[in-house]
Amino acid sequence: MKNHKYKTIHHGVCAPQGFIAAGVRAGIKKSKKDVTVIFSELPANVAGVFTQSATVAACVTLDKKQLKRSKTAQAILVNSGNANACTGERGMMNARQSVSTAASALGIKESQVLVASTGVIGQFLPMDKLTNGIYDAVKALSRDGNDSASEGICTTDTYPKEYAVEIEIGERHVRIGGIAKGSGMIAPNMATMLAFITTDANISYSALKKAFAEANSLSFNRITVDGDTSTNDMALILANGKAENRQIKEGTSDYKKFYSALEDVLIHLSKLIVKDGEGATKFVEITVTGAKSKIDAETACRTICNSPLVKTAIHGEDANWGRILAAAGRSGIKFNPDKTEIYFDDLMILGKNYDISFSEEKAKKILQQKEVTITVDLNAGKHSSTFWTCDLSAEYVRINGSYRS
């Protein structure tokens, strides 16, 4: 996952100018940090994408309303260990109360606060613990707070996920940084688990909204761990303009440069999430090419990546190409299986007219790697799509069989 195109830097959401953050332990979880605050010194243009599930958490409903009220925001409050989902009116009241508390602690308007939650569904937030956690996190806000902030949003993650890059717009250095959480319940249908991006770029509201939606569709929306979309999925971006570059507008070379860097950050965070998939032992990049349309390529690729049979075969290091072809076949797209080719890295596993004259030994060695690339060429057109997934192991069952305990 080396980056050769952009200057990579550390400190995630605190890398861009004008952003501070902190994560603290409030006791919502049995152990570890569970309350995070990300704060911009200036009101920042804001954009967000949210789960398309009909079952949504209070934070998703409230944030959508907040974004309709204001095109700017200064703070993101996150709690882990409790999703505040399927909690009815009491859950919404608790979400509003947490926004009010954060606004008061930070000395800003309530319209400038967005909120996110992650954890167990169907349980009420312990508001006394969350309230104390908010004040503690605000007191701890720091330019060095990215690490604790990234820890505070984790649930079953085995490590925090952060990334940042620096580019030049005109003669100004512009930074884009982010943190994300996710390990299980990962098959986003709009956004992802939780991801928070900051940038000091001076970019118009419309350009930011467009760039974030497009970059999301090619990153967080192309990963899957287990085929499950969460009730709390969201990704948010704040742009405070502290870099003082000439304003980035749609259709300009500056926009293209900013967009490319933003997409890079989102893809990097997406890959980190997949690599940390619950019980995962292998990172898998799957590309479907030669499709009749872009939609066909995406549909087939998503179906293959979500197939439990494909994912368990990869875990067992079994070159079972039949499961891959079968998944493409049930995806609903039109293609001729006789013309399909499948590759593991550069090794052809399936040739046209069902040619399977490959070396099982070589295939086994490829599947023994920690990172595997699979290409499915439908030979039906010119369109392609790439998704990222992982294997499915018995450990995944163990983790999710005892999630609440």
Helices and strands as residue ranges (DSSP letters): E 7-9, G 12-14, E 19-24, E 35-50, H 58-69, E 72-82, H 88-106, G 110-112, E 113-120, H 127-140, H 146-152, E 161-169, E 172-181, E 194-199, H 205-217, G 220-222, E 234-239, H 253-275, E 283-291, H 294-306, H 308-315, H 321-329, G 337-339, E 341-344, E 347-350, G 352-354, H 360-367, E 371-377, E 383-390, H 394-401
